[in-house]
């Protein structure tokens, strides 16, 4: 391993404004989800000339733009200390940068379930979950009975808001991209990147070629991924592709502000707001479940996409909706009368197979391309800091054919990333296809 040392504790953040080390660099970014749009905006501010490639006809139309609904503080991941730390570290930065896209709740409730859908206890103890919730100064323990909750050992109220998705998100990001003079190319699907005389040559399906100093792959690890990564990912972590499903409901008796009910940790239900516009009060919600709404965990992206394509209303009704509603009503009986089912939406998300269910983004460079493995929405700030550091090119760690930032997510979470699930069937990565 070759490593260039840097002063211990020095921040990765280069700070706002233009930076001589990366100013005027030509940067190509593939994918216009949250990561691609945020990096485009911040690199443009830093003085780079940015071209953003989107294969569709609108930005933020994929997983992060349709399912990225929550600004996490950490309790959703009680077994992953790294995920919680990164969520808290990025929380205020996200809220300050995108205030118009953050919606506060009347109540954001996390509860510790006694037993899950399989009759198994929560994957963490009540005491452990309480400690995780109180990592946040805003945490307040509340009596579950006052919330109408059953079969839970404890409940906590947190300041954990929603993030806008859909049309409102697309309009807001499109306005920012236009104001930042980012060159956005729609209907431009990229099919290859190759090193070229110190730069990177990017080619599209239509046959066009573009040369950049560096390229950022922000496709959620779903496109233009080197074949070698499938067998030997340089970061020594195993990737799988999960078919996720969200059930859409209308709140028939909405409160002034949205609410959320999240039962932890294991095969439990989660009810969260689904905010796409300025309507008040908000009436749209999404219901998910730790096992019922995860349709499959596949080793290959193609298999996961096939699973999504085979979903039908009949399958969702019998396999997902009925058991998920039963579980939500078991823990919160008012659900059945208050919420009306509308429909469903499915997607594929790349995840890393770890014992702790690590869910932060991971950023590294290989052959002139910076890859951002998807995490939570607020992790776009981790990706920003580490991408700028890699572009500046000083003090990076070089190992196994990749470069990454010291004190970045990959450097700090190596042990967690390399720890595989020990008990078969206890991890979402073990969930088999339901069709």
One Martini backbone bead per residue (centre of mass of N, CA, C, O) as a GRO file, in nm:
protein
  435
    1UNK     BB    1   0.095   0.037   0.023
    2UNK     BB    2   0.025   0.370  -0.071
    3UNK     BB    3   0.093   0.659   0.141
    4UNK     BB    4  -0.001   0.990   0.200
    5UNK     BB    5   0.063   1.209   0.426
    6UNK     BB    6  -0.122   1.388   0.680
    7UNK     BB    7  -0.247   1.583   0.893
    8UNK     BB    8  -0.390   1.525   1.174
    9UNK     BB    9  -0.737   1.625   1.155
   10UNK     BB   10  -0.777   1.728   0.886
   11UNK     BB   11  -0.996   1.858   0.689
   12UNK     BB   12  -1.173   1.784   0.392
   13UNK     BB   13  -1.270   2.061   0.372
   14UNK     BB   14  -1.243   2.339   0.140
   15UNK     BB   15  -1.476   2.507   0.113
   16UNK     BB   16  -1.590   2.780  -0.012
   17UNK     BB   17  -1.555   2.834  -0.333
   18UNK     BB   18  -1.275   2.871  -0.500
   19UNK     BB   19  -1.012   2.639  -0.626
   20UNK     BB   20  -0.701   2.608  -0.754
   21UNK     BB   21  -0.678   2.285  -0.775
   22UNK     BB   22  -0.985   2.275  -0.945
   23UNK     BB   23  -0.989   2.499  -1.121
   24UNK     BB   24  -1.105   2.444  -1.452
   25UNK     BB   25  -1.209   2.178  -1.445
   26UNK     BB   26  -1.317   1.900  -1.629
   27UNK     BB   27  -1.648   1.771  -1.555
   28UNK     BB   28  -1.806   1.455  -1.543
   29UNK     BB   29  -2.154   1.359  -1.479
   30UNK     BB   30  -2.325   1.059  -1.386
   31UNK     BB   31  -2.616   1.144  -1.291
   32UNK     BB   32  -2.935   1.313  -1.151
   33UNK     BB   33  -2.938   1.283  -0.869
   34UNK     BB   34  -2.849   1.392  -0.573
   35UNK     BB   35  -2.547   1.357  -0.622
   36UNK     BB   36  -2.516   1.482  -0.907
   37UNK     BB   37  -2.638   1.760  -0.842
   38UNK     BB   38  -2.466   1.846  -0.600
   39UNK     BB   39  -2.189   1.820  -0.736
   40UNK     BB   40  -2.241   2.016  -0.963
   41UNK     BB   41  -2.285   2.267  -0.786
   42UNK     BB   42  -2.015   2.258  -0.614
   43UNK     BB   43  -1.809   2.248  -0.851
   44UNK     BB   44  -1.898   2.509  -0.980
   45UNK     BB   45  -1.829   2.688  -0.733
   46UNK     BB   46  -1.516   2.588  -0.746
   47UNK     BB   47  -1.459   2.625  -1.087
   48UNK     BB   48  -1.585   2.418  -1.251
   49UNK     BB   49  -1.658   2.238  -1.551
   50UNK     BB   50  -1.991   2.115  -1.590
   51UNK     BB   51  -2.122   1.790  -1.691
   52UNK     BB   52  -2.453   1.653  -1.709
   53UNK     BB   53  -2.570   1.316  -1.726
   54UNK     BB   54  -2.894   1.213  -1.871
   55UNK     BB   55  -3.092   0.954  -1.995
   56UNK     BB   56  -3.328   1.117  -1.954
   57UNK     BB   57  -3.584   1.398  -1.922
   58UNK     BB   58  -3.508   1.407  -1.602
   59UNK     BB   59  -3.440   1.488  -1.298
   60UNK     BB   60  -3.474   1.298  -1.026
   61UNK     BB   61  -3.614   0.988  -1.129
   62UNK     BB   62  -3.513   0.803  -0.917
   63UNK     BB   63  -3.458   0.689  -0.614
   64UNK     BB   64  -3.387   0.967  -0.468
   65UNK     BB   65  -3.644   1.123  -0.607
   66UNK     BB   66  -3.868   0.894  -0.475
   67UNK     BB   67  -3.723   0.775  -0.180
   68UNK     BB   68  -3.587   1.044  -0.056
   69UNK     BB   69  -3.767   1.125   0.250
   70UNK     BB   70  -3.517   1.149   0.467
   71UNK     BB   71  -3.362   1.316   0.749
   72UNK     BB   72  -3.123   1.174   0.916
   73UNK     BB   73  -2.997   1.091   1.264
   74UNK     BB   74  -2.981   0.735   1.305
   75UNK     BB   75  -3.202   0.527   1.442
   76UNK     BB   76  -3.245   0.349   1.176
   77UNK     BB   77  -2.923   0.250   1.261
   78UNK     BB   78  -2.841   0.078   1.541
   79UNK     BB   79  -2.591  -0.114   1.411
   80UNK     BB   80  -2.463   0.162   1.271
   81UNK     BB   81  -2.235   0.385   1.359
   82UNK     BB   82  -2.145   0.510   1.091
   83UNK     BB   83  -2.421   0.600   0.987
   84UNK     BB   84  -2.493   0.784   1.226
   85UNK     BB   85  -2.254   0.977   1.216
   86UNK     BB   86  -2.302   1.078   0.925
   87UNK     BB   87  -2.587   1.185   0.965
   88UNK     BB   88  -2.519   1.397   1.183
   89UNK     BB   89  -2.290   1.552   1.027
   90UNK     BB   90  -2.503   1.630   0.773
   91UNK     BB   91  -2.767   1.758   0.869
   92UNK     BB   92  -2.713   2.072   0.885
   93UNK     BB   93  -2.604   2.109   0.600
   94UNK     BB   94  -2.860   2.033   0.454
   95UNK     BB   95  -3.059   2.230   0.586
   96UNK     BB   96  -2.900   2.490   0.495
   97UNK     BB   97  -2.888   2.427   0.178
   98UNK     BB   98  -3.217   2.295   0.179
   99UNK     BB   99  -3.479   2.441   0.317
  100UNK     BB  100  -3.713   2.399   0.089
  101UNK     BB  101  -3.676   2.057   0.130
  102UNK     BB  102  -3.769   2.083   0.434
  103UNK     BB  103  -3.996   1.895   0.659
  104UNK     BB  104  -4.162   1.921   0.934
  105UNK     BB  105  -4.286   1.767   1.223
  106UNK     BB  106  -4.508   1.688   1.464
  107UNK     BB  107  -4.421   1.369   1.449
  108UNK     BB  108  -4.122   1.170   1.530
  109UNK     BB  109  -4.140   0.819   1.561
  110UNK     BB  110  -3.967   0.588   1.770
  111UNK     BB  111  -3.990   0.228   1.810
  112UNK     BB  112  -3.965  -0.061   2.018
  113UNK     BB  113  -4.000  -0.376   1.935
  114UNK     BB  114  -4.085  -0.684   2.058
  115UNK     BB  115  -4.206  -0.818   1.783
  116UNK     BB  116  -4.206  -0.946   1.478
  117UNK     BB  117  -4.336  -1.104   1.197
  118UNK     BB  118  -4.173  -1.378   1.318
  119UNK     BB  119  -4.149  -1.348   1.646
  120UNK     BB  120  -3.904  -1.173   1.682
  121UNK     BB  121  -3.683  -0.994   1.818
  122UNK     BB  122  -3.515  -0.742   1.831
  123UNK     BB  123  -3.183  -0.669   1.725
  124UNK     BB  124  -3.222  -0.483   1.974
  125UNK     BB  125  -3.228  -0.350   2.263
  126UNK     BB  126  -3.378  -0.122   2.451
  127UNK     BB  127  -3.121   0.006   2.564
  128UNK     BB  128  -2.974   0.042   2.294
  129UNK     BB  129  -3.192   0.217   2.156
  130UNK     BB  130  -3.194   0.443   2.359
  131UNK     BB  131  -2.898   0.525   2.319
  132UNK     BB  132  -2.928   0.599   2.022
  133UNK     BB  133  -3.139   0.823   2.050
  134UNK     BB  134  -2.951   0.986   2.271
  135UNK     BB  135  -2.743   1.096   2.058
  136UNK     BB  136  -2.977   1.302   2.056
  137UNK     BB  137  -3.065   1.597   2.204
  138UNK     BB  138  -3.382   1.591   2.094
  139UNK     BB  139  -3.461   1.364   2.262
  140UNK     BB  140  -3.785   1.200   2.359
  141UNK     BB  141  -3.946   1.025   2.586
  142UNK     BB  142  -4.247   0.829   2.545
  143UNK     BB  143  -4.561   0.717   2.585
  144UNK     BB  144  -4.703   0.479   2.392
  145UNK     BB  145  -5.006   0.514   2.480
  146UNK     BB  146  -5.034   0.819   2.385
  147UNK     BB  147  -4.989   0.702   2.069
  148UNK     BB  148  -5.126   0.411   2.027
  149UNK     BB  149  -4.915   0.191   2.109
  150UNK     BB  150  -4.815  -0.143   2.046
  151UNK     BB  151  -4.572  -0.373   2.112
  152UNK     BB  152  -4.383  -0.175   2.283
  153UNK     BB  153  -4.109  -0.068   2.500
  154UNK     BB  154  -4.052   0.208   2.334
  155UNK     BB  155  -4.051   0.577   2.287
  156UNK     BB  156  -3.949   0.839   2.040
  157UNK     BB  157  -3.877   1.183   1.999
  158UNK     BB  158  -3.779   1.354   1.694
  159UNK     BB  159  -3.583   1.572   1.489
  160UNK     BB  160  -3.715   1.432   1.188
  161UNK     BB  161  -3.740   1.508   0.872
  162UNK     BB  162  -3.839   1.573   0.560
  163UNK     BB  163  -3.803   1.515   0.204
  164UNK     BB  164  -3.841   1.622  -0.093
  165UNK     BB  165  -4.007   1.510  -0.386
  166UNK     BB  166  -4.029   1.506  -0.712
  167UNK     BB  167  -4.139   1.788  -0.865
  168UNK     BB  168  -4.024   1.985  -0.653
  169UNK     BB  169  -3.736   1.886  -0.661
  170UNK     BB  170  -3.680   1.922  -0.965
  171UNK     BB  171  -3.731   2.229  -0.974
  172UNK     BB  172  -3.516   2.317  -0.768
  173UNK     BB  173  -3.263   2.186  -0.906
  174UNK     BB  174  -3.296   2.312  -1.186
  175UNK     BB  175  -3.259   2.604  -1.094
  176UNK     BB  176  -2.973   2.570  -0.978
  177UNK     BB  177  -2.834   2.468  -1.234
  178UNK     BB  178  -2.894   2.714  -1.409
  179UNK     BB  179  -2.754   2.925  -1.213
  180UNK     BB  180  -2.463   2.750  -1.236
  181UNK     BB  181  -2.395   2.658  -1.535
  182UNK     BB  182  -2.486   2.373  -1.591
  183UNK     BB  183  -2.438   2.113  -1.820
  184UNK     BB  184  -2.729   1.958  -1.937
  185UNK     BB  185  -2.777   1.616  -2.061
  186UNK     BB  186  -3.031   1.484  -2.220
  187UNK     BB  187  -3.059   1.177  -2.352
  188UNK     BB  188  -2.757   1.073  -2.223
  189UNK     BB  189  -2.613   0.774  -2.252
  190UNK     BB  190  -2.371   0.604  -2.084
  191UNK     BB  191  -2.118   0.328  -2.177
  192UNK     BB  192  -1.822   0.473  -2.129
  193UNK     BB  193  -1.487   0.467  -1.970
  194UNK     BB  194  -1.156   0.611  -2.041
  195UNK     BB  195  -0.840   0.648  -2.047
  196UNK     BB  196  -0.677   0.980  -2.159
  197UNK     BB  197  -0.405   1.142  -2.127
  198UNK     BB  198  -0.494   1.217  -1.810
  199UNK     BB  199  -0.786   1.143  -1.874
  200UNK     BB  200  -1.139   1.114  -1.980
  201UNK     BB  201  -1.333   0.904  -2.185
  202UNK     BB  202  -1.663   0.968  -2.296
  203UNK     BB  203  -1.936   0.753  -2.391
  204UNK     BB  204  -2.219   0.708  -2.588
  205UNK     BB  205  -2.475   0.539  -2.730
  206UNK     BB  206  -2.479   0.752  -2.981
  207UNK     BB  207  -2.139   0.813  -3.018
  208UNK     BB  208  -2.040   1.015  -2.832
  209UNK     BB  209  -1.760   1.232  -2.730
  210UNK     BB  210  -1.579   1.300  -2.415
  211UNK     BB  211  -1.346   1.515  -2.245
  212UNK     BB  212  -1.194   1.476  -1.920
  213UNK     BB  213  -1.031   1.502  -1.627
  214UNK     BB  214  -1.300   1.402  -1.481
  215UNK     BB  215  -1.518   1.142  -1.347
  216UNK     BB  216  -1.856   1.096  -1.220
  217UNK     BB  217  -2.024   0.826  -1.062
  218UNK     BB  218  -2.396   0.881  -1.002
  219UNK     BB  219  -2.580   0.587  -1.048
  220UNK     BB  220  -2.592   0.391  -0.796
  221UNK     BB  221  -2.432   0.148  -0.910
  222UNK     BB  222  -2.590   0.095  -1.229
  223UNK     BB  223  -2.363   0.232  -1.421
  224UNK     BB  224  -2.065   0.207  -1.557
  225UNK     BB  225  -1.940  -0.069  -1.443
  226UNK     BB  226  -1.691  -0.250  -1.395
  227UNK     BB  227  -1.658  -0.587  -1.433
  228UNK     BB  228  -1.443  -0.634  -1.207
  229UNK     BB  229  -1.629  -0.553  -0.962
  230UNK     BB  230  -1.808  -0.812  -0.942
  231UNK     BB  231  -1.545  -0.986  -0.818
  232UNK     BB  232  -1.348  -0.711  -0.735
  233UNK     BB  233  -1.388  -0.496  -0.512
  234UNK     BB  234  -1.164  -0.262  -0.398
  235UNK     BB  235  -1.319  -0.234  -0.098
  236UNK     BB  236  -1.405  -0.521   0.014
  237UNK     BB  237  -1.710  -0.532  -0.084
  238UNK     BB  238  -2.045  -0.638  -0.102
  239UNK     BB  239  -2.275  -0.639  -0.364
  240UNK     BB  240  -2.626  -0.555  -0.382
  241UNK     BB  241  -2.971  -0.589  -0.515
  242UNK     BB  242  -3.263  -0.414  -0.421
  243UNK     BB  243  -3.609  -0.471  -0.398
  244UNK     BB  244  -3.823  -0.198  -0.364
  245UNK     BB  245  -4.123  -0.099  -0.174
  246UNK     BB  246  -4.401   0.137  -0.196
  247UNK     BB  247  -4.680   0.237  -0.010
  248UNK     BB  248  -4.964   0.429  -0.093
  249UNK     BB  249  -5.116   0.696   0.106
  250UNK     BB  250  -5.401   0.846   0.264
  251UNK     BB  251  -5.482   1.099   0.486
  252UNK     BB  252  -5.802   1.145   0.634
  253UNK     BB  253  -5.661   1.283   0.920
  254UNK     BB  254  -5.485   1.538   0.915
  255UNK     BB  255  -5.240   1.717   1.028
  256UNK     BB  256  -5.073   2.003   1.014
  257UNK     BB  257  -4.842   1.805   1.036
  258UNK     BB  258  -4.650   1.562   0.983
  259UNK     BB  259  -4.595   1.212   1.033
  260UNK     BB  260  -4.430   0.934   1.219
  261UNK     BB  261  -4.387   0.560   1.213
  262UNK     BB  262  -4.116   0.373   1.370
  263UNK     BB  263  -4.017   0.039   1.377
  264UNK     BB  264  -3.780  -0.136   1.584
  265UNK     BB  265  -3.542  -0.397   1.476
  266UNK     BB  266  -3.646  -0.526   1.156
  267UNK     BB  267  -3.955  -0.681   1.092
  268UNK     BB  268  -4.083  -0.372   1.038
  269UNK     BB  269  -4.272  -0.087   1.029
  270UNK     BB  270  -4.310   0.216   0.808
  271UNK     BB  271  -4.429   0.558   0.845
  272UNK     BB  272  -4.416   0.812   0.583
  273UNK     BB  273  -4.382   1.088   0.423
  274UNK     BB  274  -4.504   1.219   0.089
  275UNK     BB  275  -4.341   1.494  -0.057
  276UNK     BB  276  -4.435   1.698  -0.368
  277UNK     BB  277  -4.560   1.962  -0.229
  278UNK     BB  278  -4.751   2.252  -0.080
  279UNK     BB  279  -4.948   2.104   0.067
  280UNK     BB  280  -5.212   2.189   0.311
  281UNK     BB  281  -5.213   1.932   0.435
  282UNK     BB  282  -5.047   1.645   0.445
  283UNK     BB  283  -5.150   1.314   0.282
  284UNK     BB  284  -4.890   1.165   0.196
  285UNK     BB  285  -4.782   0.816   0.211
  286UNK     BB  286  -4.540   0.566   0.323
  287UNK     BB  287  -4.523   0.205   0.329
  288UNK     BB  288  -4.306  -0.013   0.506
  289UNK     BB  289  -4.093  -0.318   0.529
  290UNK     BB  290  -3.834  -0.518   0.638
  291UNK     BB  291  -3.969  -0.761   0.438
  292UNK     BB  292  -4.233  -0.730   0.261
  293UNK     BB  293  -4.107  -0.471   0.075
  294UNK     BB  294  -3.878  -0.675   0.013
  295UNK     BB  295  -3.851  -0.866  -0.277
  296UNK     BB  296  -3.524  -0.858  -0.313
  297UNK     BB  297  -3.182  -1.006  -0.315
  298UNK     BB  298  -2.927  -0.938  -0.551
  299UNK     BB  299  -2.630  -0.987  -0.727
  300UNK     BB  300  -2.782  -0.880  -0.982
  301UNK     BB  301  -2.919  -0.625  -1.154
  302UNK     BB  302  -3.087  -0.783  -1.366
  303UNK     BB  303  -3.257  -0.943  -1.158
  304UNK     BB  304  -3.387  -0.700  -1.017
  305UNK     BB  305  -3.522  -0.577  -1.271
  306UNK     BB  306  -3.698  -0.825  -1.326
  307UNK     BB  307  -3.860  -0.812  -1.065
  308UNK     BB  308  -3.991  -0.536  -1.111
  309UNK     BB  309  -4.123  -0.608  -1.394
  310UNK     BB  310  -4.314  -0.849  -1.251
  311UNK     BB  311  -4.493  -0.664  -1.113
  312UNK     BB  312  -4.820  -0.660  -0.960
  313UNK     BB  313  -5.110  -0.586  -0.812
  314UNK     BB  314  -5.167  -0.874  -0.711
  315UNK     BB  315  -4.899  -0.924  -0.570
  316UNK     BB  316  -4.897  -0.678  -0.382
  317UNK     BB  317  -5.158  -0.740  -0.234
  318UNK     BB  318  -5.077  -1.033  -0.117
  319UNK     BB  319  -4.758  -0.998  -0.037
  320UNK     BB  320  -4.768  -0.690   0.089
  321UNK     BB  321  -5.015  -0.525   0.185
  322UNK     BB  322  -5.161  -0.706   0.390
  323UNK     BB  323  -4.920  -0.766   0.592
  324UNK     BB  324  -4.838  -0.467   0.637
  325UNK     BB  325  -5.105  -0.364   0.754
  326UNK     BB  326  -5.118  -0.562   0.989
  327UNK     BB  327  -4.858  -0.461   1.125
  328UNK     BB  328  -4.932  -0.164   1.162
  329UNK     BB  329  -5.197  -0.226   1.330
  330UNK     BB  330  -5.059  -0.373   1.564
  331UNK     BB  331  -4.897  -0.109   1.658
  332UNK     BB  332  -5.127   0.094   1.504
  333UNK     BB  333  -5.463   0.087   1.498
  334UNK     BB  334  -5.547   0.365   1.343
  335UNK     BB  335  -5.454   0.311   1.052
  336UNK     BB  336  -5.700   0.173   0.901
  337UNK     BB  337  -5.896   0.438   0.924
  338UNK     BB  338  -5.691   0.676   0.829
  339UNK     BB  339  -5.585   0.498   0.577
  340UNK     BB  340  -5.556   0.507   0.214
  341UNK     BB  341  -5.515   0.325  -0.054
  342UNK     BB  342  -5.342   0.381  -0.383
  343UNK     BB  343  -5.041   0.242  -0.418
  344UNK     BB  344  -4.728   0.174  -0.603
  345UNK     BB  345  -4.358   0.147  -0.578
  346UNK     BB  346  -4.064   0.054  -0.761
  347UNK     BB  347  -3.712  -0.048  -0.698
  348UNK     BB  348  -3.350  -0.015  -0.725
  349UNK     BB  349  -3.085  -0.090  -0.481
  350UNK     BB  350  -2.772  -0.036  -0.379
  351UNK     BB  351  -2.576  -0.251  -0.157
  352UNK     BB  352  -2.404  -0.339   0.139
  353UNK     BB  353  -2.271  -0.630   0.282
  354UNK     BB  354  -2.354  -0.624   0.629
  355UNK     BB  355  -2.403  -0.671   0.960
  356UNK     BB  356  -2.503  -0.352   1.017
  357UNK     BB  357  -2.629  -0.208   0.772
  358UNK     BB  358  -2.470  -0.020   0.599
  359UNK     BB  359  -2.572   0.338   0.467
  360UNK     BB  360  -2.336   0.485   0.347
  361UNK     BB  361  -2.144   0.655   0.154
  362UNK     BB  362  -1.895   0.573  -0.107
  363UNK     BB  363  -1.567   0.706  -0.200
  364UNK     BB  364  -1.388   0.650  -0.516
  365UNK     BB  365  -1.096   0.588  -0.725
  366UNK     BB  366  -1.087   0.467  -1.080
  367UNK     BB  367  -0.940   0.542  -1.361
  368UNK     BB  368  -1.052   0.860  -1.324
  369UNK     BB  369  -1.302   0.755  -1.157
  370UNK     BB  370  -1.563   0.862  -0.951
  371UNK     BB  371  -1.721   0.675  -0.699
  372UNK     BB  372  -2.068   0.668  -0.574
  373UNK     BB  373  -2.197   0.513  -0.322
  374UNK     BB  374  -2.494   0.478  -0.193
  375UNK     BB  375  -2.696   0.647   0.050
  376UNK     BB  376  -2.787   0.896   0.209
  377UNK     BB  377  -2.876   1.207   0.130
  378UNK     BB  378  -2.673   1.364   0.322
  379UNK     BB  379  -2.412   1.221   0.187
  380UNK     BB  380  -2.342   1.439  -0.028
  381UNK     BB  381  -2.125   1.575   0.159
  382UNK     BB  382  -1.923   1.352   0.161
  383UNK     BB  383  -1.891   1.339  -0.146
  384UNK     BB  384  -1.793   1.625  -0.180
  385UNK     BB  385  -1.538   1.625  -0.004
  386UNK     BB  386  -1.403   1.370  -0.145
  387UNK     BB  387  -1.402   1.473  -0.435
  388UNK     BB  388  -1.230   1.724  -0.391
  389UNK     BB  389  -0.988   1.574  -0.277
  390UNK     BB  390  -0.934   1.401  -0.532
  391UNK     BB  391  -0.898   1.640  -0.728
  392UNK     BB  392  -0.653   1.765  -0.580
  393UNK     BB  393  -0.442   1.509  -0.513
  394UNK     BB  394  -0.372   1.537  -0.193
  395UNK     BB  395  -0.333   1.277   0.040
  396UNK     BB  396  -0.399   1.011  -0.076
  397UNK     BB  397  -0.510   0.691  -0.081
  398UNK     BB  398  -0.336   0.391  -0.202
  399UNK     BB  399  -0.537   0.094  -0.291
  400UNK     BB  400  -0.619  -0.157  -0.493
  401UNK     BB  401  -0.652   0.066  -0.738
  402UNK     BB  402  -0.722   0.303  -0.538
  403UNK     BB  403  -0.870   0.615  -0.430
  404UNK     BB  404  -0.878   0.790  -0.107
  405UNK     BB  405  -0.987   0.953   0.173
  406UNK     BB  406  -0.878   1.061   0.449
  407UNK     BB  407  -1.132   1.055   0.683
  408UNK     BB  408  -1.328   0.908   0.534
  409UNK     BB  409  -1.560   0.672   0.506
  410UNK     BB  410  -1.376   0.438   0.415
  411UNK     BB  411  -1.151   0.474   0.631
  412UNK     BB  412  -1.353   0.451   0.889
  413UNK     BB  413  -1.537   0.177   0.770
  414UNK     BB  414  -1.378  -0.084   0.703
  415UNK     BB  415  -1.466  -0.288   0.920
  416UNK     BB  416  -1.773  -0.272   0.867
  417UNK     BB  417  -1.757  -0.349   0.560
  418UNK     BB  418  -1.604  -0.642   0.625
  419UNK     BB  419  -1.858  -0.732   0.793
  420UNK     BB  420  -2.035  -1.005   0.779
  421UNK     BB  421  -2.292  -1.190   0.805
  422UNK     BB  422  -2.350  -1.448   1.055
  423UNK     BB  423  -2.668  -1.480   1.016
  424UNK     BB  424  -2.884  -1.649   0.846
  425UNK     BB  425  -3.171  -1.434   0.784
  426UNK     BB  426  -3.091  -1.148   0.958
  427UNK     BB  427  -3.069  -1.007   0.672
  428UNK     BB  428  -3.163  -0.827   0.396
  429UNK     BB  429  -2.955  -0.977   0.203
  430UNK     BB  430  -3.129  -1.266   0.245
  431UNK     BB  431  -3.363  -1.196   0.080
  432UNK     BB  432  -3.589  -1.347  -0.114
  433UNK     BB  433  -3.772  -1.406  -0.367
  434UNK     BB  434  -4.139  -1.371  -0.391
  435UNK     BB  435  -4.193  -1.490  -0.706
   0.00000   0.00000   0.00000
